[in-house]
């Protein structure tokens, strides 16, 4: 049992370490980009106003999607909970939360598709080419497409088994979600300055 707890703490520590490293690298690049790259002035057009709305909707959808992951951890369900905490017994025993999780699992694909579409609309309407010289934004675009592309393979009925296994491995990762959050935060702080 103590080996399992130590392994769980090591996994949590690794996730936190990854988050700190990504944040520090992003902070260093933020300082570099702020001092070197010209930041275009914000354009207030009809499309950018709509694009800002899509950005807020995309953020809400991402929060909703990652809420499912946190709920799975709280209820001790899913492979992530088993990897982080192998002998975990959920402190929450609620049929209401379990029903909510079942609904979230069923609708996850639709919210994921909507999140990718809305985020791509946000990127397009805000004028991606104006900000593409700042590395946060091409990286974000690549990560969003990555999540959408490999999530798609998980839903296709006729995807080869090996492709589905690989897609699950690269789609269901904290690594991607953490990077999306950190890059989006620093990128938006940089251009909203």
Secondary structure, 3 states (H helix, E strand, C coil): CHHHHHHHHHHHHHHHHHHHHHHHHHHHHHHHHHHHCCCCCCCCCHHHHHHHHHHHHHHHHHHHHHHHHHHHHHHCCHHHHHHHCCCCCCCCCCHHHHHHHHHHHHHHHHHHHHHHHHHHHHHHHHCHHHHCCCHHHHHHHHHHHHHHHHHHHHHCCCCCHHHHHHHHHHHCCHHHHHHHHHHHHHHHHHHCC
